[in-house]
Amino acid sequence: MPVQIGSKTHSFSEPTGLLSDCHRRIEMFLASLERIALAADRPLNSESRQALEAALRYFREAAPKHTADEEESLFPRLRQMKHPELEAAIRRLDPLEQDHRRADALHADIDRLGRACLERGFLLAEESRRFREAILALIEIYKEHIRIEDEDVFPPAGRMLTAADKTAIAGEMAARRR
């Protein structure tokens, strides 16, 4: 079953492609948050309000599923595989999981401040500064995190995972979205 996430379409039969597609969506919502943060100390217009609501909802509801897809479905299977082509990718997994924890904390701050902005229509100067700083920190984490996954982890994983592994991962990913 194809799922459209971002500009590419991968089916659940290619879970690493689907995860990479999710990265394009993450990048899109981060760019949206960055634009909103630049003017968060001024009243939100309807377009900015809708964009902020959509980004906060995505990071609150969909992004945790993406993290679970990696940490509960993909990474454990990669760690169990003993193949030279995967050794470098496997060494990247612990730092990637640490990135997830750092991002979770920033997402919580961004969500809290973003909700305050939606309730009030703007942020106070200090809140606006913290909102911008949290978003910029998150962008920095994701920039390298996504590059590593898209270039160093997903390609060898896509080649080395068995059809049975891909089917199992796909089923777990689909179940998270039901």
CYANA upper distance limits for C-alpha pairs under 8 A (distance plus 0.5 A):
  1 MET  CA     11 SER  CA      5.95
  1 MET  CA     12 PHE  CA      6.79
  2 PRO  CA      9 THR  CA      6.95
  2 PRO  CA     10 HIS  CA      6.30
  2 PRO  CA     11 SER  CA      4.55
  2 PRO  CA     12 PHE  CA      7.15
  3 VAL  CA      9 THR  CA      6.59
  3 VAL  CA     10 HIS  CA      6.80
  3 VAL  CA     11 SER  CA      6.41
  3 VAL  CA     12 PHE  CA      8.03
  3 VAL  CA     18 LEU  CA      8.36
  4 GLN  CA      8 LYS  CA      7.18
  4 GLN  CA      9 THR  CA      5.50
  4 GLN  CA     10 HIS  CA      7.73
  5 ILE  CA      9 THR  CA      7.07
  5 ILE  CA     18 LEU  CA      8.13
  5 ILE  CA     21 ASP  CA      6.04
  5 ILE  CA     22 CYS  CA      6.41
  5 ILE  CA     24 ARG  CA      8.11
  5 ILE  CA     25 ARG  CA      6.91
  6 GLY  CA     21 ASP  CA      6.44
  6 GLY  CA     22 CYS  CA      7.44
  6 GLY  CA     24 ARG  CA      6.05
  6 GLY  CA     25 ARG  CA      5.69
  7 SER  CA     21 ASP  CA      8.04
  7 SER  CA     24 ARG  CA      8.09
  8 LYS  CA     21 ASP  CA      6.79
  9 THR  CA     18 LEU  CA      8.00
  9 THR  CA     21 ASP  CA      7.85
 10 HIS  CA     14 GLU  CA      6.80
 10 HIS  CA     15 PRO  CA      8.27
 10 HIS  CA     17 GLY  CA      6.31
 10 HIS  CA     18 LEU  CA      5.79
 10 HIS  CA     21 ASP  CA      8.02
 11 SER  CA     15 PRO  CA      7.78
 11 SER  CA     17 GLY  CA      8.47
 11 SER  CA     18 LEU  CA      7.25
 12 PHE  CA     18 LEU  CA      7.29
 12 PHE  CA    167 THR  CA      8.30
 12 PHE  CA    170 ALA  CA      5.44
 12 PHE  CA    171 GLY  CA      8.34
 12 PHE  CA    173 MET  CA      8.34
 12 PHE  CA    174 ALA  CA      8.17
 13 SER  CA    166 LYS  CA      6.69
 13 SER  CA    167 THR  CA      6.80
 13 SER  CA    170 ALA  CA      6.74
 14 GLU  CA     18 LEU  CA      6.87
 14 GLU  CA    158 GLY  CA      7.91
 14 GLU  CA    166 LYS  CA      7.28
 14 GLU  CA    170 ALA  CA      8.21
 15 PRO  CA     19 LEU  CA      6.63
 15 PRO  CA    158 GLY  CA      8.40
 15 PRO  CA    166 LYS  CA      6.98
 15 PRO  CA    169 ILE  CA      7.28
 15 PRO  CA    170 ALA  CA      6.44
 16 THR  CA     20 SER  CA      6.69
 16 THR  CA    154 PHE  CA      5.99
 16 THR  CA    155 PRO  CA      8.16
 16 THR  CA    157 ALA  CA      7.82
 16 THR  CA    158 GLY  CA      6.45
 17 GLY  CA     21 ASP  CA      6.67
 17 GLY  CA    154 PHE  CA      8.20
 17 GLY  CA    158 GLY  CA      8.45
 18 LEU  CA     22 CYS  CA      6.84
 19 LEU  CA     23 HIS  CA      7.10
 19 LEU  CA     66 HIS  CA      7.57
 19 LEU  CA     69 ASP  CA      8.50
 20 SER  CA     24 ARG  CA      7.42
 20 SER  CA    149 GLU  CA      8.46
 20 SER  CA    150 ASP  CA      6.70
 20 SER  CA    154 PHE  CA      8.30
 21 ASP  CA     25 ARG  CA      7.29
 22 CYS  CA     26 ILE  CA      6.74
 22 CYS  CA     66 HIS  CA      7.87
 23 HIS  CA     27 GLU  CA      6.63
 23 HIS  CA    146 ILE  CA      7.10
 24 ARG  CA     28 MET  CA      6.70
 25 ARG  CA     29 PHE  CA      6.79
 26 ILE  CA     30 LEU  CA      6.57
 26 ILE  CA     63 ALA  CA      8.32
 27 GLU  CA     31 ALA  CA      6.66
 28 MET  CA     32 SER  CA      6.83
 29 PHE  CA     33 LEU  CA      6.68
 29 PHE  CA     55 ALA  CA      5.80
 29 PHE  CA     58 TYR  CA      8.31
 30 LEU  CA     34 GLU  CA      6.61
 30 LEU  CA     55 ALA  CA      8.13
 30 LEU  CA    135 ILE  CA      7.99
 30 LEU  CA    139 ILE  CA      7.14
 31 ALA  CA     35 ARG  CA      6.81
 32 SER  CA     36 ILE  CA      6.81
 32 SER  CA     51 ALA  CA      7.20
 32 SER  CA     52 LEU  CA      7.95
 32 SER  CA     55 ALA  CA      7.70
 33 LEU  CA     37 ALA  CA      6.49
 33 LEU  CA     51 ALA  CA      8.35
 33 LEU  CA     52 LEU  CA      7.08
 33 LEU  CA     55 ALA  CA      7.32
 33 LEU  CA    135 ILE  CA      7.52
 34 GLU  CA     38 LEU  CA      7.03
 34 GLU  CA    132 ARG  CA      7.65
 34 GLU  CA    135 ILE  CA      6.93
 34 GLU  CA    136 LEU  CA      7.82
 35 ARG  CA     39 ALA  CA      7.82
 36 ILE  CA     40 ALA  CA      6.43
 36 ILE  CA     48 SER  CA      6.88
 36 ILE  CA     52 LEU  CA      7.57
 37 ALA  CA    128 SER  CA      7.43
 37 ALA  CA    131 PHE  CA      7.01
 37 ALA  CA    132 ARG  CA      5.77
 37 ALA  CA    135 ILE  CA      8.25
 38 LEU  CA    132 ARG  CA      7.51
 39 ALA  CA     44 LEU  CA      8.50
 40 ALA  CA     44 LEU  CA      7.63
 40 ALA  CA    117 CYS  CA      7.68
 40 ALA  CA    122 PHE  CA      6.00
 40 ALA  CA    123 LEU  CA      6.12
 40 ALA  CA    128 SER  CA      6.25
 41 ASP  CA    122 PHE  CA      5.74
 41 ASP  CA    123 LEU  CA      5.25
 41 ASP  CA    124 LEU  CA      6.36
 41 ASP  CA    125 ALA  CA      6.49
 41 ASP  CA    128 SER  CA      6.21
 42 ARG  CA    121 GLY  CA      8.43
 42 ARG  CA    122 PHE  CA      5.96
 42 ARG  CA    123 LEU  CA      7.78
 43 PRO  CA    121 GLY  CA      5.75
 43 PRO  CA    122 PHE  CA      5.36
 44 LEU  CA     48 SER  CA      6.27
 44 LEU  CA     49 ARG  CA      6.31
 44 LEU  CA    118 LEU  CA      8.38
 44 LEU  CA    121 GLY  CA      5.89
 44 LEU  CA    122 PHE  CA      6.59
 45 ASN  CA     49 ARG  CA      6.60
 46 SER  CA     50 GLN  CA      6.68
 47 GLU  CA     51 ALA  CA      6.68
 48 SER  CA     52 LEU  CA      6.47
 49 ARG  CA     53 GLU  CA      6.61
 49 ARG  CA    118 LEU  CA      7.26
 50 GLN  CA     54 ALA  CA      6.61
 51 ALA  CA     55 ALA  CA      6.62
 52 LEU  CA     56 LEU  CA      6.54
 52 LEU  CA    114 GLY  CA      7.65
 52 LEU  CA    118 LEU  CA      8.42
 53 GLU  CA     57 ARG  CA      6.53
 53 GLU  CA    118 LEU  CA      8.29
 54 ALA  CA     58 TYR  CA      6.57
 55 ALA  CA     59 PHE  CA      6.73
 56 LEU  CA     60 ARG  CA      6.45
 56 LEU  CA    111 ASP  CA      6.53
 56 LEU  CA    114 GLY  CA      7.70
 57 ARG  CA     61 GLU  CA      6.31
 57 ARG  CA     62 ALA  CA      8.17
 58 TYR  CA     62 ALA  CA      5.59
 58 TYR  CA     63 ALA  CA      6.80
 59 PHE  CA     63 ALA  CA      5.36
 59 PHE  CA     64 PRO  CA      7.72
 59 PHE  CA    107 HIS  CA      7.66
 60 ARG  CA     64 PRO  CA      7.50
 60 ARG  CA    107 HIS  CA      8.37
 60 ARG  CA    111 ASP  CA      8.17
 61 GLU  CA     65 LYS  CA      7.83
 62 ALA  CA     66 HIS  CA      7.13
 63 ALA  CA     67 THR  CA      6.87
 64 PRO  CA     68 ALA  CA      6.65
 65 LYS  CA     69 ASP  CA      6.53
 65 LYS  CA    173 MET  CA      8.32
 65 LYS  CA    176 ARG  CA      6.92
 65 LYS  CA    177 ARG  CA      8.09
 66 HIS  CA     70 GLU  CA      6.97
 67 THR  CA     71 GLU  CA      6.53
 67 THR  CA    100 HIS  CA      7.68
 68 ALA  CA     72 GLU  CA      5.70
 68 ALA  CA     73 SER  CA      7.55
 69 ASP  CA     73 SER  CA      5.67
 69 ASP  CA     74 LEU  CA      6.89
 69 ASP  CA    169 ILE  CA      8.20
 69 ASP  CA    172 GLU  CA      8.03
 69 ASP  CA    173 MET  CA      6.44
 70 GLU  CA     74 LEU  CA      5.34
 70 GLU  CA     75 PHE  CA      6.15
 71 GLU  CA     75 PHE  CA      5.81
 71 GLU  CA     76 PRO  CA      7.38
 71 GLU  CA     97 GLU  CA      7.77
 72 GLU  CA     76 PRO  CA      6.94
 73 SER  CA     77 ARG  CA      7.29
 73 SER  CA    169 ILE  CA      6.05
 73 SER  CA    172 GLU  CA      7.47
 73 SER  CA    173 MET  CA      8.37
 74 LEU  CA     78 LEU  CA      6.85
 74 LEU  CA    169 ILE  CA      7.26
 75 PHE  CA     79 ARG  CA      6.68
 75 PHE  CA     90 ILE  CA      8.45
 75 PHE  CA     93 LEU  CA      7.36
 76 PRO  CA     80 GLN  CA      6.95
 77 ARG  CA     81 MET  CA      7.08
 77 ARG  CA    165 ASP  CA      8.21
 78 LEU  CA     86 LEU  CA      7.96
 78 LEU  CA     90 ILE  CA      7.16
 78 LEU  CA    157 ALA  CA      7.62
 78 LEU  CA    161 LEU  CA      8.45
 79 ARG  CA     90 ILE  CA      6.67
 81 MET  CA     86 LEU  CA      8.19
 82 LYS  CA     86 LEU  CA      7.94
 82 LYS  CA     87 GLU  CA      8.26
 83 HIS  CA     87 GLU  CA      7.17
 85 GLU  CA    156 PRO  CA      7.18
 86 LEU  CA     90 ILE  CA      6.53
 86 LEU  CA    153 VAL  CA      8.47
 86 LEU  CA    156 PRO  CA      6.82
 86 LEU  CA    157 ALA  CA      7.67
 86 LEU  CA    160 MET  CA      8.40
 87 GLU  CA     91 ARG  CA      6.87
 88 ALA  CA     92 ARG  CA      7.20
 88 ALA  CA    152 ASP  CA      8.15
 89 ALA  CA     93 LEU  CA      7.36
 89 ALA  CA    152 ASP  CA      6.34
 89 ALA  CA    153 VAL  CA      5.33
 89 ALA  CA    156 PRO  CA      8.11
 90 ILE  CA    153 VAL  CA      8.19
 92 ARG  CA     96 LEU  CA      6.74
 92 ARG  CA    148 ILE  CA      8.39
 92 ARG  CA    153 VAL  CA      8.16
 93 LEU  CA     97 GLU  CA      6.70
 94 ASP  CA     98 GLN  CA      6.79
 95 PRO  CA     99 ASP  CA      6.73
 96 LEU  CA    100 HIS  CA      6.95
 96 LEU  CA    145 HIS  CA      7.03
 97 GLU  CA    101 ARG  CA      7.11
 98 GLN  CA    102 ARG  CA      6.87
 99 ASP  CA    103 ALA  CA      6.46
 99 ASP  CA    141 ILE  CA      7.20
 99 ASP  CA    145 HIS  CA      7.66
100 HIS  CA    104 ASP  CA      6.52
101 ARG  CA    105 ALA  CA      7.07
102 ARG  CA    106 LEU  CA      7.07
103 ALA  CA    107 HIS  CA      6.47
103 ALA  CA    138 LEU  CA      6.63
103 ALA  CA    141 ILE  CA      7.67
104 ASP  CA    108 ALA  CA      6.76
105 ALA  CA    109 ASP  CA      7.06
106 LEU  CA    110 ILE  CA      6.59
106 LEU  CA    134 ALA  CA      6.33
106 LEU  CA    135 ILE  CA      8.07
106 LEU  CA    137 ALA  CA      8.30
106 LEU  CA    138 LEU  CA      7.00
107 HIS  CA    111 ASP  CA      6.38
107 HIS  CA    138 LEU  CA      8.34
108 ALA  CA    112 ARG  CA      6.67
109 ASP  CA    113 LEU  CA      6.64
109 ASP  CA    131 PHE  CA      8.08
109 ASP  CA    134 ALA  CA      7.67
110 ILE  CA    114 GLY  CA      6.17
110 ILE  CA    131 PHE  CA      6.50
110 ILE  CA    134 ALA  CA      7.00
110 ILE  CA    135 ILE  CA      7.48
111 ASP  CA    115 ARG  CA      6.48
112 ARG  CA    116 ALA  CA      6.84
113 LEU  CA    117 CYS  CA      6.68
113 LEU  CA    123 LEU  CA      8.24
113 LEU  CA    127 GLU  CA      7.37
113 LEU  CA    131 PHE  CA      6.81
114 GLY  CA    118 LEU  CA      6.75
114 GLY  CA    131 PHE  CA      8.16
115 ARG  CA    119 GLU  CA      6.61
116 ALA  CA    120 ARG  CA      6.52
116 ALA  CA    121 GLY  CA      8.35
116 ALA  CA    122 PHE  CA      8.19
116 ALA  CA    123 LEU  CA      7.50
117 CYS  CA    121 GLY  CA      5.64
117 CYS  CA    122 PHE  CA      5.11
117 CYS  CA    123 LEU  CA      5.66
118 LEU  CA    122 PHE  CA      7.47
123 LEU  CA    127 GLU  CA      6.17
123 LEU  CA    128 SER  CA      5.82
124 LEU  CA    128 SER  CA      6.45
125 ALA  CA    129 ARG  CA      6.76
126 GLU  CA    130 ARG  CA      6.81
127 GLU  CA    131 PHE  CA      6.49
128 SER  CA    132 ARG  CA      6.68
129 ARG  CA    133 GLU  CA      6.65
130 ARG  CA    134 ALA  CA      6.53
131 PHE  CA    135 ILE  CA      6.71
132 ARG  CA    136 LEU  CA      6.58
133 GLU  CA    137 ALA  CA      6.58
134 ALA  CA    138 LEU  CA      6.59
135 ILE  CA    139 ILE  CA      6.62
136 LEU  CA    140 GLU  CA      6.79
137 ALA  CA    141 ILE  CA      6.86
138 LEU  CA    142 TYR  CA      6.65
139 ILE  CA    143 LYS  CA      6.41
140 GLU  CA    144 GLU  CA      7.33
141 ILE  CA    145 HIS  CA      6.51
142 TYR  CA    146 ILE  CA      6.06
143 LYS  CA    147 ARG  CA      6.81
144 GLU  CA    148 ILE  CA      6.62
145 HIS  CA    149 GLU  CA      6.80
146 ILE  CA    150 ASP  CA      6.38
147 ARG  CA    151 GLU  CA      6.29
147 ARG  CA    152 ASP  CA      8.24
148 ILE  CA    152 ASP  CA      5.63
148 ILE  CA    153 VAL  CA      7.03
149 GLU  CA    153 VAL  CA      5.17
149 GLU  CA    154 PHE  CA      6.15
150 ASP  CA    154 PHE  CA      5.98
150 ASP  CA    155 PRO  CA      7.47
151 GLU  CA    155 PRO  CA      6.99
152 ASP  CA    156 PRO  CA      7.71
153 VAL  CA    157 ALA  CA      6.58
154 PHE  CA    158 GLY  CA      6.31
155 PRO  CA    159 ARG  CA      6.94
156 PRO  CA    160 MET  CA      6.49
157 ALA  CA    161 LEU  CA      6.20
161 LEU  CA    165 ASP  CA      6.27
161 LEU  CA    166 LYS  CA      6.86
162 THR  CA    166 LYS  CA      6.76
163 ALA  CA    167 THR  CA      6.60
164 ALA  CA    168 ALA  CA      6.63
165 ASP  CA    169 ILE  CA      6.57
166 LYS  CA    170 ALA  CA      6.43
167 THR  CA    171 GLY  CA      6.65
168 ALA  CA    172 GLU  CA      6.78
169 ILE  CA    173 MET  CA      6.59
170 ALA  CA    174 ALA  CA      6.57
171 GLY  CA    175 ALA  CA      6.57
172 GLU  CA    176 ARG  CA      6.86
173 MET  CA    177 ARG  CA      7.23
174 ALA  CA    178 ARG  CA      7.06
